[in-house]
Amino acid sequence: MNALPTATVVVCVYTEKRWFDIKAAVESVEAQDVTPVETIVVVDHNERLRERAEHEFGPRGVVVVANERAQGLSGARNTAVELASGEVIVFLDDDAAARPGWLAALLAPYTDPDVIGVGGIAHPKWPDGRPRTLPGSAPTDPDATGELDWVVGCTYTGQPTERSEMRNLMGCNMSLRAEVFKRVGGFAEDMGRIGKNPLGCEETELCIRARQAYTADGRTPRILFEPRAAVDHRVSDDRVSWRYLLRRGWAEGISKAAVSRVVGTGDSLSTESSYTMKVLPKGVIREAKDRNPASAAAIVACFGVTAAGYVRGRLPGATAHVRLPAAGENPPGA
């Protein structure tokens, strides 16, 4: 049996309000049956939090560093990429806790040299049960998916249920070979979340960019979804409101427009086409039959505002600021 590749686990943090989540994330990595070569906690422009994290995690061998790049999740991730020594770089959200066996499951597919990325499943931890704004076919099952669970960064209905190839990884639970960043550059720092700003899609753009580059080199890159690599992703109270649903949908539409501009519409919307035509209508019909008009309306409203955001983002100049790093352009000195 081929040995698993070495791994660097990265947790990006930005606020002390998530302190207990951050501790749970780091401790869940420490509890894995596979030990990473290092765990890096990157603190995004918050010196007080960096000092607290250094005091708590430093004595345990965790590397705690400040984000030296642009403020935001992409800059923080790029800071970690510069420092990482593992053959695979694994990213875990600061409000997600890995389940037992998570790291081993993420790393196992890399015995195939064509695999360049592996992501896992994210189960939502609701503040008080599944909300009407994020409906699902099994609302009482904590591990069940819903059509709109992507809004809160979790696995959603329509994604695979077994190990499968996929277009892009989900940011809260994903991994990439370190060589990918050397080949195509880091995360686009003009995309991605900054604090509570819900803009995103930087993972989507990077995965598409990597696949296109490897294919152009005559290789057959594979990006896999591995459901055995599971995390629990906490959903805060503010993310189950109508306001957040609509704000997140609008931001997703604009983000998708930015991705389309830089990597092409065909690749950037290949997954969304099937999701829109098949998954969403089934959800609306189910909720209507179950006499849940608010839940059916949530699906329709989220689709509508996301589509509107996409149209807005495609207007001339709307996403012209988005730049991509050149191949090999990680943080200076990488």
C-alpha positions in Angstrom: 0.0 0.0 0.0 1.3 3.4 -0.9 2.1 5.7 2.0 -0.1 8.7 2.5 1.4 12.1 1.5 2.5 14.5 4.2 0.0 17.2 5.0 0.0 20.8 6.3 -3.4 21.7 7.9 -4.3 25.4 7.7 -6.9 27.2 9.9 -7.5 30.9 9.0 -9.0 33.1 11.8 -10.0 36.7 12.1 -12.1 37.4 15.2 -12.0 36.5 18.9 -15.8 36.1 18.8 -15.1 32.7 17.3 -12.5 31.8 19.9 -14.2 28.6 21.1 -14.8 27.5 17.5 -11.2 28.1 16.8 -10.1 25.9 19.7 -12.5 23.2 18.6 -11.1 23.3 15.1 -7.5 23.0 16.2 -8.3 20.3 18.8 -10.2 18.3 16.1 -7.0 18.3 14.0 -4.9 17.2 17.0 -7.3 14.3 17.6 -6.9 12.8 14.1 -5.3 9.4 13.7 -3.0 10.8 11.0 -0.7 13.5 12.3 0.0 16.5 9.9 3.6 17.6 9.6 2.3 21.0 10.9 -0.8 22.9 11.7 -0.7 26.6 10.8 -3.1 29.1 12.3 -3.1 32.3 10.2 -4.6 35.4 12.0 -6.0 38.0 9.6 -4.9 41.4 10.7 -5.8 41.1 14.4 -2.8 41.4 16.7 -4.7 40.7 19.9 -6.1 37.5 18.5 -2.7 36.5 17.2 -1.2 36.9 20.7 -4.0 34.9 22.2 -3.6 32.2 19.7 0.2 32.1 20.1 -0.3 31.8 23.9 -2.8 29.0 23.5 -1.5 27.0 20.6 2.2 27.8 20.4 3.2 25.5 23.3 1.3 22.7 21.6 3.5 22.9 18.4 1.0 24.8 16.3 2.5 27.5 14.1 0.7 30.8 14.6 1.4 33.6 12.1 -0.1 36.9 11.0 -1.5 37.3 7.5 1.1 39.3 5.7 -0.9 39.6 2.5 -4.1 41.5 1.6 -6.8 41.4 4.3 -9.2 38.6 3.8 -9.4 34.8 3.6 -7.5 34.5 0.3 -4.6 36.5 1.6 -4.5 34.5 4.8 -4.5 31.2 2.8 -1.7 32.5 0.6 0.3 33.3 3.7 0.0 29.7 4.8 0.8 28.4 1.3 4.2 30.2 1.5 5.0 28.5 4.8 3.6 25.1 4.3 6.0 22.1 4.0 3.5 19.3 3.5 3.0 17.7 0.1 -0.8 18.4 0.5 -2.2 21.6 2.0 -5.5 21.1 3.8 -7.8 24.0 4.7 -10.3 23.8 7.6 -12.6 26.7 8.5 -12.2 28.3 11.9 -15.9 27.4 12.7 -15.6 23.8 11.6 -14.6 20.7 13.6 -13.2 17.6 11.9 -14.8 14.3 12.6 -12.6 11.2 13.4 -10.9 9.8 10.3 -11.2 13.1 8.4 -7.6 13.7 7.5 -6.9 10.1 6.5 -9.9 10.1 4.2 -8.8 13.4 2.6 -5.3 12.1 2.0 -6.0 8.6 0.8 -7.0 9.5 -2.8 -3.7 11.2 -3.4 -2.1 7.8 -4.0 -3.4 8.4 -7.5 -0.9 10.9 -9.1 -3.6 12.4 -11.3 -5.5 13.6 -8.2 -4.7 17.3 -7.5 -7.4 18.1 -5.0 -9.8 16.4 -2.5 -12.6 17.9 -0.6 -15.0 16.5 2.0 -18.5 16.9 3.3 -19.6 19.7 5.7 -22.6 19.0 8.0 -24.4 22.0 9.3 -24.6 22.5 13.1 -27.8 24.6 13.3 -28.4 27.0 16.2 -31.9 25.6 16.7 -32.8 23.0 14.1 -33.0 23.5 10.3 -34.6 26.9 9.5 -37.3 27.5 7.0 -35.0 29.7 5.0 -32.8 26.7 4.2 -35.2 23.8 3.6 -34.3 20.2 3.1 -36.1 16.9 2.5 -35.2 15.5 6.0 -35.4 18.6 8.3 -34.9 16.5 11.5 -31.8 14.7 10.4 -28.7 16.7 11.4 -26.6 15.1 8.7 -29.1 15.7 5.9 -28.6 18.2 3.1 -30.8 21.0 1.8 -31.0 22.7 -1.6 -29.6 26.0 -0.2 -27.1 24.8 2.4 -24.3 26.3 0.2 -25.5 29.6 1.6 -23.9 28.6 5.0 -20.9 26.9 3.5 -22.2 23.3 3.8 -22.7 20.4 1.5 -26.0 20.8 -0.4 -28.5 18.7 -2.1 -27.4 17.8 -5.6 -23.8 17.1 -4.7 -22.5 13.5 -4.8 -23.1 11.1 -1.9 -20.1 8.8 -2.9 -16.5 9.5 -3.9 -16.8 11.4 -7.2 -15.1 13.8 -9.4 -16.2 17.4 -9.1 -15.5 20.8 -10.6 -14.4 22.6 -7.5 -13.9 22.1 -3.8 -15.8 23.6 -0.9 -13.6 26.0 1.1 -14.4 24.9 4.7 -13.1 21.4 4.1 -10.7 21.0 1.2 -7.1 20.1 0.2 -4.8 20.6 -2.7 -1.4 19.3 -3.7 1.3 21.9 -2.8 2.5 21.6 -6.4 -0.8 23.2 -7.6 0.1 26.5 -6.1 3.6 26.4 -7.7 2.0 25.6 -11.1 -0.9 28.1 -11.2 -0.3 30.6 -8.3 -2.3 31.2 -5.2 -5.8 32.2 -4.4 -7.0 35.4 -6.1 -6.9 38.0 -3.4 -9.4 40.2 -5.2 -12.0 37.5 -4.4 -13.0 35.9 -1.2 -14.4 36.7 2.2 -13.2 39.7 4.2 -14.7 39.5 7.7 -18.4 39.2 7.3 -18.4 40.2 3.6 -20.0 37.1 2.0 -18.3 37.4 -1.4 -16.6 34.1 -2.3 -15.9 31.7 -5.1 -12.1 31.9 -4.8 -11.9 28.2 -4.4 -14.1 27.7 -7.5 -11.8 29.9 -9.6 -8.6 28.3 -8.3 -9.9 24.8 -9.0 -11.0 25.7 -12.6 -7.7 27.5 -13.2 -5.7 24.5 -12.0 -7.7 22.1 -14.1 -7.3 24.2 -17.2 -3.5 24.6 -16.7 -2.9 20.9 -16.0 -5.1 19.9 -19.0 -3.1 22.3 -21.2 0.0 20.5 -20.1 -1.4 17.2 -21.4 -2.3 15.8 -18.0 -5.6 14.5 -16.7 -6.2 16.3 -13.4 -8.8 14.9 -11.0 -10.5 16.8 -8.2 -12.5 14.5 -5.9 -15.3 14.8 -3.4 -14.8 12.3 -0.6 -17.8 12.1 1.8 -15.8 10.1 4.4 -13.8 13.2 5.1 -16.5 14.9 7.2 -16.6 18.1 9.3 -19.3 19.8 11.4 -19.7 23.4 10.4 -21.3 25.7 12.9 -24.1 28.0 11.6 -24.5 31.2 13.6 -27.8 32.8 14.3 -27.3 35.6 11.9 -26.9 33.2 8.9 -30.4 31.7 9.1 -32.2 34.9 8.5 -33.9 36.1 5.3 -31.6 39.1 5.2 -28.5 36.9 5.1 -30.0 34.5 2.6 -30.7 37.3 0.1 -27.4 39.1 0.8 -25.4 35.8 0.4 -27.3 35.0 -2.9 -26.6 38.4 -4.3 -22.9 38.1 -3.4 -22.7 34.6 -4.9 -24.1 35.9 -8.2 -21.5 38.7 -8.4 -18.8 36.3 -7.4 -19.8 33.8 -10.1 -19.7 36.7 -12.6 -16.2 37.5 -11.6 -15.2 33.8 -12.0 -16.9 33.7 -15.5 -14.9 36.8 -16.6 -11.5 35.3 -15.7 -11.9 31.5 -16.5 -14.8 31.5 -19.0 -18.5 31.0 -18.7 -18.6 27.4 -19.7 -16.4 26.1 -16.9 -17.6 28.6 -14.3 -21.3 27.6 -14.7 -21.1 23.9 -15.6 -22.3 22.7 -12.2 -24.9 25.5 -11.7 -26.8 24.6 -14.9 -27.8 21.1 -13.6 -28.4 22.4 -10.1 -30.7 25.1 -11.4 -32.7 23.0 -13.8 -33.1 19.8 -11.7 -32.4 20.3 -8.0 -34.1 23.6 -7.3 -37.5 22.8 -9.0 -37.7 19.5 -7.1 -37.2 21.4 -3.8 -39.8 24.0 -4.6 -42.4 21.2 -5.5 -41.6 19.2 -2.4 -42.0 22.2 -0.1 -45.2 23.3 -1.8 -46.6 19.8 -1.4 -45.6 19.7 2.3 -47.4 23.1 2.7 -44.3 25.0 3.6 -44.8 28.1 1.5 -42.1 30.1 3.3 -39.5 27.3 2.4 -40.6 27.2 -1.2 -40.4 30.9 -1.4 -36.9 30.9 0.1 -35.6 28.7 -2.8 -37.3 30.9 -5.4 -36.0 34.1 -3.8 -32.5 32.9 -3.4 -32.3 31.8 -7.0 -33.8 35.1 -8.2 -31.4 37.3 -6.2 -28.4 35.1 -7.2 -29.3 35.5 -10.9 -29.8 39.2 -10.4 -26.3 39.4 -8.8 -24.8 37.5 -11.7 -26.4 39.9 -14.2 -25.1 42.9 -12.2 -21.6 41.3 -12.1 -21.5 40.9 -15.8 -22.1 44.6 -16.5 -19.1 46.4 -17.9 -16.6 47.3 -15.2 -18.4 45.5 -12.3 -15.7 42.9 -11.8 -12.8 44.5 -13.7 -10.8 44.8 -10.5 -10.4 41.1 -10.2 -6.8 40.0 -11.0 -5.3 36.5 -11.0 -1.9 35.6 -9.6 0.6 34.5 -12.3 1.8 30.9 -12.3 4.0 30.4 -9.3 3.0 33.7 -7.9 2.4 32.9 -4.2 3.4 35.3 -1.5 6.8 37.0 -2.1 9.7 34.7 -1.3 7.7 31.5 -2.0 
